[in-house]
Protein backbone atom coordinates (compact mmCIF):
# COMPACT_ATOMS: atom_id res chain seq x y z
CA UNK A 1 0.00 0.00 0.00
CA UNK A 2 1.04 3.61 -0.39
CA UNK A 3 1.03 4.08 3.38
CA UNK A 4 3.57 1.32 3.88
CA UNK A 5 5.77 2.71 1.09
CA UNK A 6 5.63 6.14 2.73
CA UNK A 7 6.39 4.64 6.14
CA UNK A 8 9.38 2.76 4.72
CA UNK A 9 10.62 5.92 3.02
CA UNK A 10 10.29 7.78 6.31
CA UNK A 11 12.17 5.03 8.13
CA UNK A 12 14.99 5.17 5.58
CA UNK A 13 15.14 8.97 5.90
CA UNK A 14 15.27 8.67 9.70
CA UNK A 15 18.11 6.13 9.51
CA UNK A 16 20.10 8.53 7.30
CA UNK A 17 19.48 11.39 9.73
CA UNK A 18 20.44 9.23 12.70
CA UNK A 19 23.65 8.08 11.04
CA UNK A 20 24.46 11.72 10.23
CA UNK A 21 24.09 12.54 13.93
CA UNK A 22 20.78 14.41 13.71
CA UNK A 23 18.89 12.47 16.39
CA UNK A 24 16.27 15.15 16.95
CA UNK A 25 15.14 15.02 13.32
CA UNK A 26 15.45 11.23 13.24
CA UNK A 27 13.20 10.89 16.29
CA UNK A 28 10.36 12.78 14.66
CA UNK A 29 10.63 10.76 11.46
CA UNK A 30 10.89 7.40 13.26
CA UNK A 31 7.75 8.33 15.21
CA UNK A 32 6.01 9.24 11.97
CA UNK A 33 6.96 5.89 10.40
CA UNK A 34 5.62 4.05 13.46
CA UNK A 35 2.41 6.10 13.40
CA UNK A 36 2.04 5.17 9.71
CA UNK A 37 2.04 1.49 10.67
CA UNK A 38 5.68 0.49 10.26
CA UNK A 39 6.23 -1.60 13.35
CA UNK A 40 9.18 -3.96 13.45
CA UNK A 41 11.96 -4.71 15.85
CA UNK A 42 14.40 -2.79 13.64
CA UNK A 43 12.24 0.34 13.72
CA UNK A 44 11.76 0.16 17.48
CA UNK A 45 15.45 -0.54 18.05
CA UNK A 46 16.57 2.45 15.97
CA UNK A 47 13.91 4.62 17.59
CA UNK A 48 15.10 3.45 21.01
CA UNK A 49 18.70 4.23 20.10
CA UNK A 50 17.76 7.79 19.09
CA UNK A 51 15.75 8.24 22.29
CA UNK A 52 18.62 6.88 24.39
CA UNK A 53 21.12 9.14 22.67
CA UNK A 54 18.89 12.12 23.53
CA UNK A 55 18.81 11.03 27.19
CA UNK A 56 15.15 9.95 27.11
CA UNK A 57 15.85 6.63 28.80
CA UNK A 58 12.29 5.75 29.86
CA UNK A 59 10.96 6.12 26.32
CA UNK A 60 13.98 4.22 24.98
CA UNK A 61 13.27 1.36 27.37
CA UNK A 62 9.67 1.28 26.15
CA UNK A 63 10.82 1.17 22.51
CA UNK A 64 13.35 -1.60 23.21
CA UNK A 65 10.70 -3.65 25.00
CA UNK A 66 8.48 -3.38 21.92
CA UNK A 67 11.43 -4.51 19.80
CA UNK A 68 11.98 -7.49 22.11
CA UNK A 69 8.33 -8.50 21.70
CA UNK A 70 8.91 -8.63 17.93
CA UNK A 71 12.31 -10.38 18.05
CA UNK A 72 13.11 -11.90 21.45
CA UNK A 73 16.08 -13.77 19.97
CA UNK A 74 17.93 -10.56 19.05
CA UNK A 75 20.49 -10.20 21.84
CA UNK A 76 21.65 -6.79 20.69
CA UNK A 77 18.28 -5.33 21.65
CA UNK A 78 18.89 -6.54 25.21
CA UNK A 79 22.32 -4.90 25.09
CA UNK A 80 20.75 -1.61 24.03
CA UNK A 81 18.14 -2.00 26.77
CA UNK A 82 20.99 -2.49 29.24
CA UNK A 83 22.59 0.72 28.02
CA UNK A 84 19.32 2.60 28.58
CA UNK A 85 19.09 1.22 32.13
CA UNK A 86 22.71 2.24 32.66
CA UNK A 87 21.78 5.75 31.56
CA UNK A 88 19.13 5.76 34.29
CA UNK A 89 21.72 4.45 36.74
CA UNK A 90 19.57 1.34 37.24
CA UNK A 91 22.56 -0.95 37.23
CA UNK A 92 20.77 -4.08 38.49
CA UNK A 93 18.33 -3.96 35.57
CA UNK A 94 21.18 -3.14 33.18
CA UNK A 95 23.20 -6.17 34.27
CA UNK A 96 20.13 -8.41 34.00
CA UNK A 97 19.52 -7.26 30.41
CA UNK A 98 23.18 -7.69 29.45
CA UNK A 99 23.03 -11.28 30.69
CA UNK A 100 19.77 -11.94 28.84
CA UNK A 101 21.46 -10.67 25.69
CA UNK A 102 24.23 -13.26 25.67
Secondary structure as UniProt FT lines:
FT   HELIX           2..19
FT   TURN            20..21
FT   HELIX           23..35
FT   TURN            36..37
FT   HELIX           41..53
FT   TURN            54..55
FT   HELIX           57..70
FT   TURN            72..73
FT   HELIX           75..87
FT   TURN            88..89
FT   HELIX           91..101
//
